[in-house]
Amino acid sequence: MFIPEALPALDKIIYIDCDIIVNLDINELWSIDLENKSIAGVLDRVHSQKFLSELSLHVEFLGCNRTQYINSGVTVMNLKKIRERGDFSKIILEWLMYYRHMPLFPDQDAINSVFESDKKFIDPRFNVYDLLNKDLDLSHCIMHMYAVPKPWKVFTGAAHEKLYWNTFLAAEWGRDITHSELIDILADKTTANIDLLTERLNKPLLQRIFASFKYRVINKIPVLNLIKYTWFWIRHKFSH
């Protein structure tokens, strides 16, 4: 949110979250024609679900179009044009104060709302996050690990985890690791995954059943979602 002011000498940048694996020539992303838009990103399919789903209502109540909501984890930013809007950090902070009761993903929600009609949509391969889908080709894309366990925390043997560790071992900070040390590291990550699963299983049965029921049933009932976000909207209006 502070990038336009923090990097005054630059007119364009690529922003990438820290949980990203770039498995293509980054120049392919850099060379995209922004068509005089302020920001470019991949459509967030999770937030673009059918009308009255929890996340689509969340987006609509923030003044965004659910079919035009991008994931901010990988974006190309036209800093020159953004600066023409005025003090960008002030614009974002004012937005966050105004909608303080409602954002689930503060920076992403703010970017989508502020740039509602000033976004360019780019190829989904530049922000792939359904990484557990075995049918996906991960050979030429940018992988975003926001919906899966981070490979530096747990190791399950998924394709993106293998790519991460192969890249890590080829890089300067992993090149000197011995086979024995690597086995110990991966054993720790595998243990961490087992511990995570064990922790979930050790939760009281009723708590697990309710959590599953809430996620799979309650959050998908349109009327309940509408009531929930109507309450958010009323609280939001009366707080100003």
C-alpha positions as CSV (number, residue, x, y, z in Angstrom):
1,M,0.0,0.0,0.0
2,F,3.0,2.3,0.5
3,I,4.9,1.2,-2.6
4,P,4.1,4.3,-4.8
5,E,5.6,6.6,-2.1
6,A,8.4,4.2,-1.0
7,L,9.7,3.8,-4.6
8,P,9.4,7.3,-6.1
9,A,12.0,6.6,-8.8
10,L,10.1,3.7,-10.3
11,D,7.1,3.9,-12.7
12,K,6.2,0.2,-12.7
13,I,6.9,-2.8,-10.4
14,I,5.9,-6.5,-9.9
15,Y,4.6,-7.2,-6.5
16,I,4.9,-10.8,-5.2
17,D,3.8,-12.2,-1.9
18,C,6.4,-14.1,0.2
19,D,4.6,-17.5,-0.3
20,I,5.3,-17.7,-4.1
21,I,7.2,-20.0,-6.3
22,V,8.1,-18.5,-9.7
23,N,8.5,-21.3,-12.2
24,L,8.7,-19.3,-15.5
25,D,10.7,-16.3,-16.9
26,I,9.4,-13.4,-14.8
27,N,9.9,-11.2,-17.9
28,E,6.7,-12.8,-19.3
29,L,4.8,-11.0,-16.5
30,W,6.8,-7.8,-16.7
31,S,6.2,-7.4,-20.4
32,I,2.4,-7.5,-20.1
33,D,0.7,-4.4,-21.6
34,L,-1.1,-2.8,-18.8
35,E,-3.3,-0.8,-21.3
36,N,-3.1,2.3,-19.0
37,K,-4.6,0.4,-16.1
38,S,-3.3,1.0,-12.6
39,I,-2.9,-2.6,-11.6
40,A,-3.0,-6.1,-13.2
41,G,-3.7,-9.4,-11.5
42,V,-5.4,-12.8,-11.8
43,L,-9.1,-13.1,-11.2
44,D,-9.7,-14.7,-7.7
45,R,-12.0,-17.6,-8.5
46,V,-12.7,-18.2,-4.8
47,H,-14.3,-14.8,-4.4
48,S,-16.1,-15.0,-7.8
49,Q,-18.3,-17.9,-6.7
50,K,-22.0,-17.9,-7.2
51,F,-24.1,-15.0,-6.0
52,L,-24.9,-15.1,-2.2
53,S,-22.0,-17.3,-1.3
54,E,-20.2,-15.9,1.8
55,L,-17.2,-14.6,0.0
56,S,-19.1,-13.2,-3.0
57,L,-21.3,-11.2,-0.6
58,H,-18.3,-10.0,1.3
59,V,-16.9,-8.6,-2.0
60,E,-20.2,-7.0,-3.0
61,F,-20.7,-5.3,0.4
62,L,-17.3,-3.7,-0.1
63,G,-18.4,-2.1,-3.3
64,C,-16.6,-4.6,-5.5
65,N,-17.8,-6.6,-8.5
66,R,-17.4,-10.3,-7.5
67,T,-16.6,-11.2,-11.1
68,Q,-13.8,-8.7,-11.3
69,Y,-12.0,-9.3,-8.0
70,I,-8.3,-10.1,-8.3
71,N,-5.9,-11.9,-6.0
72,S,-3.3,-9.4,-4.9
73,G,-0.6,-11.9,-4.2
74,V,0.9,-11.4,-7.7
75,T,0.3,-8.0,-9.3
76,V,1.9,-5.6,-11.8
77,M,1.5,-2.0,-10.6
78,N,1.5,1.1,-12.8
79,L,3.0,3.4,-10.2
80,K,3.1,6.4,-12.4
81,K,-0.7,6.2,-12.9
82,I,-1.4,5.4,-9.3
83,R,0.5,8.5,-8.2
84,E,-1.8,10.6,-10.5
85,R,-4.7,9.6,-8.2
86,G,-3.0,11.5,-5.3
87,D,-1.6,10.3,-2.0
88,F,-2.2,6.5,-2.5
89,S,-1.4,5.5,1.0
90,K,-3.8,8.1,2.4
91,I,-6.5,6.8,0.0
92,I,-6.0,3.2,1.2
93,L,-5.9,4.1,4.9
94,E,-9.1,6.2,4.6
95,W,-10.8,3.2,2.8
96,L,-9.6,0.9,5.6
97,M,-11.0,3.2,8.3
98,Y,-14.3,3.6,6.4
99,Y,-14.8,-0.2,6.0
100,R,-13.0,-1.2,9.3
101,H,-15.7,-3.7,10.3
102,M,-15.8,-5.6,7.1
103,P,-12.5,-6.5,5.3
104,L,-11.4,-10.1,5.5
105,F,-8.3,-9.5,3.4
106,P,-7.5,-5.8,4.1
107,D,-4.9,-5.0,1.5
108,Q,-6.6,-7.2,-1.2
109,D,-10.1,-5.8,-0.4
110,A,-8.9,-2.3,-0.5
111,I,-7.0,-2.7,-3.8
112,N,-10.0,-4.2,-5.5
113,S,-12.4,-1.5,-4.2
114,V,-10.1,1.4,-5.0
115,F,-9.2,0.1,-8.4
116,E,-12.7,-1.3,-9.1
117,S,-12.7,0.0,-12.8
118,D,-9.0,0.3,-13.2
119,K,-7.7,-3.3,-13.3
120,K,-6.4,-5.5,-16.0
121,F,-7.0,-9.3,-15.8
122,I,-4.1,-11.5,-16.7
123,D,-3.6,-15.2,-17.5
124,P,-4.3,-17.5,-14.5
125,R,-0.9,-19.1,-14.9
126,F,0.6,-16.0,-13.2
127,N,-1.1,-16.9,-9.9
128,V,-2.0,-20.6,-9.5
129,Y,-3.2,-21.5,-6.0
130,D,-5.1,-24.7,-6.5
131,L,-1.8,-26.6,-5.9
132,L,-3.3,-29.8,-4.6
133,N,-5.1,-30.4,-7.9
134,K,-3.1,-33.2,-9.4
135,D,-4.4,-32.4,-12.9
136,L,-2.7,-29.0,-13.0
137,D,0.4,-28.5,-15.0
138,L,2.8,-26.6,-12.7
139,S,5.7,-26.6,-15.2
140,H,5.2,-23.1,-16.5
141,C,3.5,-20.9,-13.9
142,I,3.7,-18.8,-10.7
143,M,2.5,-20.8,-7.7
144,H,0.8,-19.1,-4.8
145,M,0.7,-21.2,-1.6
146,Y,-1.9,-19.2,0.4
147,A,-4.3,-22.1,0.4
148,V,-1.9,-25.0,1.2
149,P,0.7,-25.7,3.9
150,K,4.0,-23.9,3.3
151,P,6.7,-26.3,2.1
152,W,9.2,-24.7,4.5
153,K,6.9,-25.7,7.4
154,V,5.6,-29.1,6.4
155,F,6.5,-31.7,3.8
156,T,3.7,-33.9,2.3
157,G,5.4,-34.8,-1.1
158,A,3.2,-32.5,-3.2
159,A,4.6,-31.3,-6.6
160,H,5.1,-27.7,-5.5
161,E,6.9,-28.8,-2.4
162,K,9.4,-30.9,-4.4
163,L,10.0,-27.9,-6.7
164,Y,10.6,-25.6,-3.7
165,W,13.2,-27.9,-2.2
166,N,14.9,-28.6,-5.5
167,T,15.2,-24.9,-6.0
168,F,16.3,-24.3,-2.4
169,L,19.1,-26.9,-2.7
170,A,20.3,-25.4,-6.0
171,A,20.4,-21.9,-4.5
172,E,23.3,-20.4,-2.6
173,W,21.7,-20.8,0.9
174,G,21.0,-24.5,0.3
175,R,23.9,-25.6,-1.8
176,D,26.1,-26.7,1.1
177,I,23.5,-28.8,2.8
178,T,24.6,-32.5,3.1
179,H,22.4,-35.4,2.4
180,S,22.2,-36.2,6.1
181,E,21.2,-32.7,6.9
182,L,18.6,-32.7,4.2
183,I,17.1,-35.9,5.5
184,D,16.9,-34.4,9.0
185,I,15.2,-31.2,7.6
186,L,12.6,-33.2,5.6
187,A,12.0,-35.5,8.6
188,D,11.3,-32.5,10.7
189,K,8.9,-31.1,8.1
190,T,7.1,-34.5,7.8
191,T,6.9,-34.7,11.6
192,A,5.4,-31.2,11.6
193,N,2.7,-32.3,9.2
194,I,1.9,-35.3,11.3
195,D,1.8,-33.1,14.4
196,L,-0.6,-30.7,12.6
197,L,-2.9,-33.6,11.7
198,T,-2.7,-35.0,15.2
199,E,-3.6,-31.6,16.7
200,R,-6.7,-31.4,14.5
201,L,-7.7,-35.0,15.4
202,N,-7.2,-34.3,19.1
203,K,-9.8,-31.5,19.2
204,P,-13.0,-32.6,20.8
205,L,-15.3,-34.5,18.4
206,L,-18.2,-32.1,18.7
207,Q,-15.9,-29.1,18.0
208,R,-14.6,-30.9,14.8
209,I,-18.1,-31.8,13.7
210,F,-19.4,-28.2,14.2
211,A,-16.4,-26.7,12.4
212,S,-16.9,-29.0,9.5
213,F,-20.7,-28.4,9.5
214,K,-20.1,-24.6,9.6
215,Y,-17.7,-24.7,6.7
216,R,-19.5,-27.2,4.5
217,V,-23.2,-26.3,5.3
218,I,-23.8,-23.1,7.2
219,N,-21.4,-20.9,5.2
220,K,-23.1,-22.1,2.0
221,I,-26.7,-21.2,2.9
222,P,-27.5,-18.0,1.0
223,V,-30.1,-16.7,3.4
224,L,-27.8,-17.0,6.4
225,N,-25.0,-15.3,4.5
226,L,-27.3,-12.5,3.5
227,I,-28.4,-12.0,7.1
228,K,-24.8,-12.0,8.3
229,Y,-23.6,-9.4,5.8
230,T,-26.7,-7.3,6.3
231,W,-25.7,-7.1,9.9
232,F,-22.2,-6.1,9.0
233,W,-23.6,-3.4,6.7
234,I,-25.9,-2.0,9.4
235,R,-23.1,-1.9,11.9
236,H,-20.8,-0.3,9.3
237,K,-23.4,2.4,8.5
238,F,-24.2,3.3,12.2
239,S,-20.5,3.5,13.1
240,H,-20.0,6.6,10.9
